[in-house]
Amino acid sequence: MAQIAQWRQLTPDDRVVRLCLMTNQQPWGADSMPMMHRLDSIQTLGRQWGDERLFWYARLHQVKIQSIAYGDDRKSLTIFTRAEAEMEQCPQAVVRAAFYCFYGQLCYNYMDFDKGFKLLFRARSMFERIGYANIPEAVIYLNLFGSHYCGFEDYQKAIHFLEKSLACPHQELYPSYMTLNTLGMAYQRLKQYKNAERAFRGVIKQAKNANSPAYVGIGMGNLGNTLRLMGQNRQALPYLYADLALNEITVPENSAITCLYIAKALLALDSTAKAKTFIARAEQLKQRSINWVRTSYPLYYYETQTLFAKKTGNYRRATAYLDSTGLLKDSLRAVFSNKILANAESSINAEQYLSDLRQAEAQKQYAINIRNLMLVALLMLGLAVAYALNQKRRALQQQQQVQAARREQAEAQLANAQAQLDQYIDSLKNKNDLIEQISGELASARRDPDPAQIARMTALLDSVILTDKDWLRFRQLFEQVYPGFLDKLHQAQPDLTPAEVRLLTLLKLDIPTKEMGSMLGISAESIRKSRYRLRKKLDNLTADAPLRSLIEQL
């Protein structure tokens, strides 16, 4: 009863904040039943107090708690998928947006980036229409958006959302030192090292105040790495050593990367032998971690080994590590690609459709209200006319002719008003039919297709090879589909230029000339000329093997 009294005294916004704080304390994979019972009680209170937003927020957090109880992204996704139809009917737009936000985050964790970002952008669009100032727990969503943009290397947008988050009230919902750490990483990636340094020093200070030694270490490690990137290797080492000492046991995956930072700083200071020990220590920490596969550890490891090999004069080994670094970067970009983000960004257009639909529905409701208002006005007019006629008939029996004329005039006005009303209703009906047609088409356009496995050949045909990096990715896919083709082509015609090799691969795929030009970034006419010159060149070299015959034989 004391708890109920406390909840009742809170403002509606503070109730939402308290609800979020309460469910944030639920451990991953823990027994969900006690928390589910508490949320049932909060739903009941929400209905009793007429606080519909609290009722629906409690229902949303029940979905979250159920998904947390599984401790597995796949099963958690099932919970959100089952709840989607129910939450779509929620009359509270902010709760629906929060549901899309949490659902999108789960899809993101499960590597379903396309669906995840569509849900996140839908949530973001709804939040922006509502206004973050009207959302008491906005700090949670702004941090989530900032983290995702940072993960997909759109650092300017990440900074926008993270700085907006720091200006929000209720920082207790998402510790500001965590926000500052992500903000510092975005600045660091943009090489705005002074801003990054300031952010990481803020992480250290606030994490100390919050008694979070793990984040004190993380902040020190990131600050040390920022100083190292600024060329201040000697000043960086104390911070990196402090991070390692604080987090070596509790966060081995983070400490493994810190060891590589230390090794890079030592190599810059010509302390090669000591650097080697920290490279080995990084590998030991990696073996102790179960989460290292989701970090950038392999990339940092190859980079550090490349530097070490160069420092020790083993240039062959340095070249091998450098090649591995390049391949790994290409592999990472194939998954965490700005193109995925750009494609997801285009789904904002769907929000325009939703906005148009809402506008059409609002117009429809407005038309209905106007029609009802006119009906009421007409009814009142009729009653007033009838009353006036009755009164005049009683008072002025001697003026029957005048009364009859006035009655005819009133009836004419009434008939004219009725005709205008009928015409307006017909107009409304035509508009309503058009709105319903648009709504149907809009719903059809928004219907997501069933996810399907994209075949390698489809990925190949959808590729563009305008740059060397694009060509490298294209070539990897091509060789999976046509293994040995390029090697045989090189053996048959070793003097082919890179541009001629690219043209032959596209000819092998029977790609139309226009699309071929788009992939290569040149006109269709240039393609025809290049093909003519290539055919002439090959005919001169191998008179018995024309262009098409050569391609088919390989």
C-alpha positions in Angstrom: 0.0 0.0 0.0 2.9 2.3 0.7 4.3 1.7 -2.7 0.9 2.4 -4.3 0.7 5.6 -2.4 4.1 6.6 -3.7 3.3 5.8 -7.3 0.0 7.7 -7.0 1.8 10.9 -5.9 4.2 10.8 -8.9 3.4 12.8 -12.0 2.6 10.7 -15.1 6.1 11.4 -16.5 7.8 10.4 -13.3 5.8 7.1 -13.3 7.2 6.3 -16.7 10.8 7.0 -15.4 10.3 4.9 -12.3 8.9 2.1 -14.4 11.9 2.1 -16.7 14.3 2.2 -13.7 12.5 -0.7 -12.2 12.7 -3.0 -15.3 16.3 -1.9 -16.0 17.3 -3.8 -12.9 16.1 -7.1 -14.2 19.2 -9.3 -14.9 19.5 -11.0 -18.3 18.1 -14.5 -18.2 16.7 -14.1 -14.7 13.3 -15.4 -13.4 10.7 -13.1 -14.9 7.6 -14.1 -12.9 8.1 -11.6 -9.9 8.6 -8.7 -12.2 5.7 -9.8 -14.5 3.4 -9.8 -11.4 4.5 -6.3 -10.5 3.9 -5.1 -14.0 0.4 -6.6 -13.9 -0.3 -4.6 -10.7 1.0 -1.4 -12.4 -1.3 -2.0 -15.4 -4.3 -2.3 -13.0 -3.3 0.9 -11.3 -2.9 2.7 -14.6 -6.5 1.7 -15.5 -7.8 2.8 -12.1 -6.1 6.2 -12.3 -7.0 6.8 -15.9 -3.3 6.8 -16.9 -3.5 4.9 -20.2 0.1 5.7 -21.0 1.3 3.9 -17.8 -1.0 1.0 -18.6 0.6 0.5 -22.1 4.1 1.2 -20.9 3.7 -1.6 -18.3 2.5 -3.9 -21.1 5.5 -3.0 -23.3 7.9 -3.7 -20.4 6.3 -7.1 -19.9 7.2 -7.9 -23.5 10.8 -6.7 -22.7 11.0 -8.8 -19.5 9.8 -11.9 -21.3 12.4 -11.5 -24.0 15.2 -10.8 -21.3 14.2 -14.0 -19.5 15.2 -16.1 -22.5 18.7 -14.7 -22.6 18.8 -15.5 -26.3 18.3 -13.1 -29.2 16.5 -15.6 -31.4 13.9 -16.5 -28.8 13.7 -12.8 -27.7 12.8 -11.9 -31.3 9.9 -14.4 -31.2 8.5 -12.7 -28.1 8.5 -9.3 -29.9 7.2 -10.8 -33.1 4.2 -12.3 -31.3 3.5 -9.0 -29.5 3.7 -6.9 -32.7 0.0 -7.1 -33.6 -1.1 -6.2 -30.1 1.3 -3.2 -29.9 0.2 -2.0 -33.3 -3.3 -1.4 -31.8 -1.8 0.6 -28.9 -3.5 4.1 -28.9 -0.3 5.7 -27.3 2.0 6.6 -30.2 5.0 7.0 -27.9 4.6 3.4 -26.6 4.3 2.1 -30.2 7.5 4.0 -31.1 9.3 2.6 -28.0 8.2 -0.9 -29.1 9.6 -0.4 -32.6 12.8 0.9 -31.0 13.4 -2.2 -28.7 12.3 -4.6 -31.5 14.7 -2.9 -33.9 17.5 -3.2 -31.4 16.9 -7.0 -31.1 16.9 -7.4 -34.9 20.2 -5.4 -35.0 21.7 -7.7 -32.3 20.6 -10.7 -34.4 22.4 -9.2 -37.5 19.1 -8.6 -39.3 20.2 -5.1 -40.1 17.6 -4.4 -42.8 14.6 -5.0 -40.6 16.3 -3.6 -37.5 17.1 -0.3 -39.1 13.6 0.0 -40.7 12.1 -0.4 -37.2 14.6 2.0 -35.7 13.9 4.6 -38.3 10.2 4.2 -37.9 10.6 4.7 -34.2 12.9 7.7 -34.7 10.4 9.3 -37.1 7.6 8.9 -34.5 9.7 10.2 -31.7 10.6 13.3 -33.6 6.9 14.0 -34.4 6.1 13.6 -30.7 9.1 15.7 -29.6 11.9 14.3 -27.4 11.1 17.0 -24.8 7.7 15.3 -24.4 9.2 11.8 -23.8 10.5 11.4 -20.2 12.7 8.4 -21.1 14.1 10.0 -24.3 17.7 9.6 -23.1 17.4 5.8 -23.6 16.3 6.1 -27.3 18.8 8.9 -28.2 21.7 6.8 -26.9 20.5 3.8 -28.8 20.3 5.8 -32.1 23.7 7.3 -31.4 25.3 3.9 -30.7 23.9 2.4 -33.9 25.0 5.2 -36.1 28.5 5.0 -34.5 28.5 1.2 -35.2 27.8 1.9 -38.9 30.4 4.6 -39.1 28.1 7.6 -39.6 29.8 9.5 -36.8 28.3 12.9 -37.4 24.8 11.6 -36.9 26.0 9.6 -33.9 27.4 12.8 -32.3 24.1 14.6 -33.0 22.0 12.1 -31.1 24.6 11.5 -28.3 25.0 15.3 -27.6 21.2 15.6 -27.7 21.0 12.7 -25.1 23.4 14.5 -22.7 21.0 17.5 -22.6 18.0 15.3 -21.6 16.7 15.0 -18.1 16.6 11.7 -16.2 20.2 10.8 -16.9 19.8 8.0 -14.3 18.1 6.0 -17.0 21.3 5.8 -19.0 24.6 6.7 -17.3 26.1 9.7 -18.9 29.6 8.2 -18.7 28.5 5.5 -21.1 27.1 8.2 -23.5 30.4 10.2 -23.2 32.4 7.1 -24.0 30.5 6.4 -27.3 30.7 10.2 -28.1 34.4 10.1 -27.5 34.8 7.1 -29.9 32.8 9.0 -32.6 35.1 12.0 -32.2 38.2 9.7 -32.3 37.1 8.1 -35.5 36.7 11.5 -37.0 40.2 12.4 -35.8 38.8 15.2 -33.7 41.2 14.1 -31.0 40.8 17.1 -28.6 37.0 16.6 -28.5 37.6 12.9 -27.9 40.1 13.6 -25.1 37.6 15.9 -23.4 34.9 13.2 -23.7 37.1 10.4 -22.3 38.2 12.6 -19.4 34.5 13.1 -18.6 34.0 9.3 -18.7 36.7 8.8 -16.1 35.4 11.6 -13.8 31.7 10.5 -14.0 32.5 6.8 -13.7 34.5 7.5 -10.5 31.6 9.4 -9.1 29.3 6.5 -10.0 31.7 4.0 -8.5 32.0 2.1 -11.8 35.7 0.9 -11.9 35.1 -1.0 -15.2 34.2 2.2 -17.0 37.0 4.1 -15.2 39.3 1.6 -16.9 37.5 1.8 -20.2 37.7 5.6 -20.2 41.4 5.5 -19.3 42.1 3.0 -22.1 40.3 5.1 -24.7 42.0 8.3 -23.4 45.4 6.6 -23.6 44.6 5.4 -27.2 43.6 8.9 -28.2 46.8 10.3 -26.8 48.7 7.6 -28.8 46.9 8.6 -32.0 47.9 12.2 -31.3 51.6 11.0 -31.2 51.9 11.3 -27.4 52.9 7.7 -26.9 54.8 8.2 -23.7 51.9 10.1 -22.1 49.5 7.4 -23.3 51.1 4.5 -21.6 50.1 5.2 -17.9 46.4 5.4 -18.9 46.6 2.2 -20.9 48.4 0.4 -18.1 45.7 1.6 -15.7 42.9 0.3 -17.9 44.7 -3.1 -18.1 45.0 -3.3 -14.4 41.4 -2.5 -13.7 39.7 -4.6 -16.4 42.1 -7.5 -17.1 40.0 -9.9 -15.0 36.5 -8.6 -15.5 36.6 -7.4 -19.1 39.2 -9.6 -20.9 38.0 -8.7 -24.4 38.5 -5.0 -23.8 41.9 -5.6 -22.1 43.1 -7.7 -25.0 42.6 -4.6 -27.3 44.3 -2.4 -24.7 47.3 -4.7 -24.8 47.6 -4.1 -28.5 47.3 -0.3 -28.0 50.2 -0.6 -25.5 52.2 -2.7 -28.0 51.7 0.0 -30.7 52.8 2.7 -28.3 55.9 0.7 -27.3 56.8 0.0 -30.9 56.6 3.8 -31.6 59.1 4.2 -28.7 61.3 1.5 -30.1 60.7 -0.8 -27.2 60.3 -3.9 -29.5 60.9 -6.6 -27.0 58.4 -5.3 -24.5 55.9 -4.8 -27.3 56.2 -8.5 -28.2 55.2 -9.5 -24.6 52.0 -7.4 -24.8 51.1 -8.9 -28.1 51.4 -12.3 -26.6 49.4 -11.1 -23.5 46.6 -9.9 -25.8 46.3 -13.4 -27.3 46.1 -14.9 -23.9 43.3 -12.5 -22.9 41.5 -13.2 -26.1 41.4 -16.9 -25.3 39.7 -16.1 -21.9 37.0 -14.1 -23.5 33.8 -15.4 -25.0 32.8 -12.0 -26.4 35.8 -11.2 -28.5 34.2 -12.3 -31.8 31.9 -9.1 -31.6 34.9 -6.8 -31.2 37.5 -5.4 -33.6 40.2 -7.4 -31.9 41.3 -9.3 -35.1 41.8 -6.1 -37.0 43.8 -4.5 -34.3 45.9 -7.7 -33.9 46.8 -7.8 -37.6 47.7 -4.1 -37.6 49.9 -4.5 -34.6 51.6 -7.6 -36.0 52.3 -5.6 -39.2 53.9 -2.8 -37.3 56.0 -5.3 -35.2 57.2 -7.2 -38.4 58.2 -3.9 -40.0 60.0 -2.8 -36.9 62.0 -6.1 -36.7 62.8 -6.0 -40.4 60.6 -9.0 -41.4 59.0 -7.4 -44.4 57.7 -10.6 -45.8 55.8 -11.2 -42.7 54.7 -7.6 -42.6 53.3 -7.9 -46.1 51.4 -11.0 -45.1 49.8 -9.3 -42.1 49.1 -6.3 -44.2 47.2 -8.4 -46.7 45.3 -10.1 -43.9 44.4 -6.6 -42.5 43.0 -5.6 -45.9 40.9 -8.7 -46.3 39.5 -8.4 -42.8 38.5 -4.8 -43.4 36.7 -5.8 -46.6 35.0 -8.6 -44.8 33.8 -6.3 -42.0 32.6 -3.7 -44.5 30.6 -6.4 -46.3 28.6 -6.8 -43.0 28.8 -3.3 -41.3 28.5 -1.3 -44.5 27.4 2.3 -45.0 25.4 0.9 -47.9 23.2 -1.0 -45.5 22.7 2.2 -43.6 21.9 4.1 -46.8 19.4 1.4 -47.8 17.8 1.5 -44.5 17.7 5.3 -44.6 15.6 5.1 -47.7 13.0 3.3 -45.7 12.2 6.7 -44.2 10.2 7.2 -47.3 7.8 4.7 -45.9 7.3 7.0 -43.0 6.1 9.6 -45.5 3.5 7.2 -46.7 2.5 6.7 -43.1 2.3 10.4 -42.6 0.2 10.8 -45.7 -2.1 8.0 -44.5 -2.5 9.7 -41.1 -3.2 13.0 -42.9 -5.8 11.4 -45.1 -7.5 9.8 -42.0 -7.5 13.1 -40.2 -9.1 14.8 -43.2 -11.7 12.0 -43.3 -12.5 12.6 -39.7 -12.6 16.3 -40.2 -15.1 15.9 -43.0 -17.3 13.6 -40.8 -17.2 16.2 -38.0 -18.2 19.0 -40.5 -21.0 16.9 -41.8 -22.3 16.1 -38.3 -22.0 19.8 -37.4 -24.1 20.8 -40.4 -26.7 18.2 -39.6 -27.0 19.5 -36.1 -27.2 23.1 -37.3 -29.8 22.1 -39.8 -31.9 20.3 -37.2 -31.6 23.3 -34.9 -32.6 25.6 -37.8 -35.6 23.4 -38.5 -36.7 23.5 -34.8 -36.3 27.2 -34.7 -38.3 27.7 -37.8 -41.0 25.4 -36.6 -41.1 27.1 -33.2 -41.3 30.5 -34.8 -44.1 29.4 -37.2 -46.1 28.0 -34.3 -45.7 31.1 -32.2 -46.7 33.4 -35.0 -49.6 31.2 -35.9 -51.0 31.5 -32.4 -50.3 35.2 -32.0 -51.3 36.4 -35.5 -54.3 34.3 -36.6 -55.5 37.4 -38.5 -52.4 37.5 -40.7 -52.8 34.0 -42.2 -51.6 35.1 -45.6 -48.4 36.7 -44.2 -47.8 33.5 -42.1 -48.3 31.3 -45.2 -45.8 33.4 -47.2 -43.3 33.2 -44.4 -43.8 29.5 -44.0 -43.2 29.0 -47.7 -40.0 31.1 -47.5 -38.8 29.1 -44.5 -39.6 25.8 -46.2 -37.8 27.0 -49.3 -34.7 27.8 -47.2 -35.0 24.5 -45.6 -35.2 22.7 -48.9 -32.2 24.7 -50.3 -30.2 23.9 -47.2 -31.1 20.2 -47.6 -30.0 20.3 -51.2 -26.7 21.9 -50.3 -26.3 19.3 -47.6 -27.0 16.4 -50.0 -24.5 17.9 -52.4 -21.8 18.2 -49.7 -22.4 14.7 -48.5 -22.0 13.4 -52.0 -18.8 15.3 -52.3 -17.6 13.8 -49.0 -18.5 10.3 -50.2 -16.3 10.8 -53.3 -13.5 12.1 -51.1 -13.9 9.2 -48.7 -13.8 6.7 -51.5 -10.6 8.2 -52.8 -9.1 8.2 -49.3 -10.0 4.5 -48.9 -8.4 3.7 -52.2 -5.2 5.6 -51.3 -5.2 3.9 -47.9 -5.5 0.5 -49.6 -2.7 1.2 -52.0 -0.6 2.6 -49.2 -1.0 -0.5 -47.0 0.0 -2.7 -50.0 3.1 -0.6 -50.6 4.2 -0.9 -47.0 3.8 -4.7 -46.9 7.3 -6.1 -46.3 8.3 -9.0 -48.6 9.2 -12.3 -47.1 13.0 -12.5 -46.3 14.8 -14.7 -48.7 18.4 -15.9 -49.0 20.2 -13.8 -51.6 22.0 -16.1 -54.0 25.6 -15.4 -54.8 24.8 -14.8 -58.5 22.2 -12.2 -57.5 24.8 -10.5 -55.3 27.1 -10.6 -58.2 24.7 -9.1 -60.7 23.8 -6.3 -58.2 27.4 -5.3 -57.7 29.1 -2.2 -58.8 32.8 -2.2 -59.5 33.5 1.5 -59.9 36.5 1.5 -57.5 39.3 -0.9 -56.7 37.6 -1.8 -53.4 34.3 -2.5 -55.2 36.2 -4.6 -57.7 37.9 -6.6 -55.0 34.5 -7.5 -53.4 33.1 -8.2 -56.9 36.0 -10.4 -57.8 35.6 -12.4 -54.6 32.0 -13.1 -55.5 32.8 -13.8 -59.1 35.4 -16.3 -58.3 33.0 -18.1 -56.0 30.6 -18.5 -58.9 33.2 -19.1 -61.7 36.2 -20.6 -59.9 39.4 -20.5 -62.0 38.0 -18.2 -64.7 40.3 -15.3 -64.0 43.4 -17.5 -63.6 42.7 -19.2 -66.9 42.1 -15.8 -68.5 45.4 -14.5 -67.3 47.2 -17.6 -68.6 45.5 -17.3 -72.0 46.0 -13.6 -72.3 48.6 -12.3 -69.9 48.8 -8.8 -71.5 45.2 -7.9 -70.8 44.7 -4.6 -68.9 42.7 -4.5 -65.6 39.9 -2.6 -67.5 39.8 -5.4 -70.1 39.7 -8.1 -67.4 36.7 -6.3 -65.8 34.9 -6.1 -69.1 35.4 -9.8 -69.8 34.0 -10.8 -66.4 30.9 -8.8 -67.2 30.6 -10.3 -70.7 30.9 -13.7 -69.0 27.8 -12.9 -67.0 25.9 -11.8 -70.1 25.1 -8.4 -68.6 23.3 -6.0 -71.0 25.4 -3.2 -72.3 23.5 -0.4 -70.5 23.8 -2.1 -67.1 27.4 -2.9 -67.8 28.1 0.8 -68.3 26.4 1.6 -65.0 28.5 -0.9 -63.2 31.7 0.4 -64.8 30.7 4.1 -64.5 30.9 4.7 -68.3 28.4 5.2 -71.1 26.9 2.3 -73.2 28.7 3.7 -76.3 32.1 3.5 -74.4 31.2 -0.1 -73.6 30.7 -0.9 -77.3 33.9 0.7 -78.3 35.8 -1.1 -75.6 34.3 -4.4 -76.6 35.3 -3.7 -80.3 38.9 -2.9 -79.3 39.1 -5.9 -77.1 37.7 -8.2 -79.8 40.2 -6.8 -82.3 43.0 -7.3 -79.8 42.1 -10.9 -79.1 41.5 -11.7 -82.7 45.0 -10.5 -83.6 46.5 -12.6 -80.8 44.4 -15.7 -81.3 42.9 -15.8 -84.7 41.1 -19.1 -84.1 39.6 -18.0 -80.8 37.2 -15.0 -81.1 36.0 -13.1 -78.1 32.8 -15.1 -77.3 34.6 -18.4 -77.9 37.4 -17.4 -75.6 35.0 -16.6 -72.8 33.0 -19.8 -73.2 36.2 -21.9 -73.1 37.3 -20.5 -69.8 
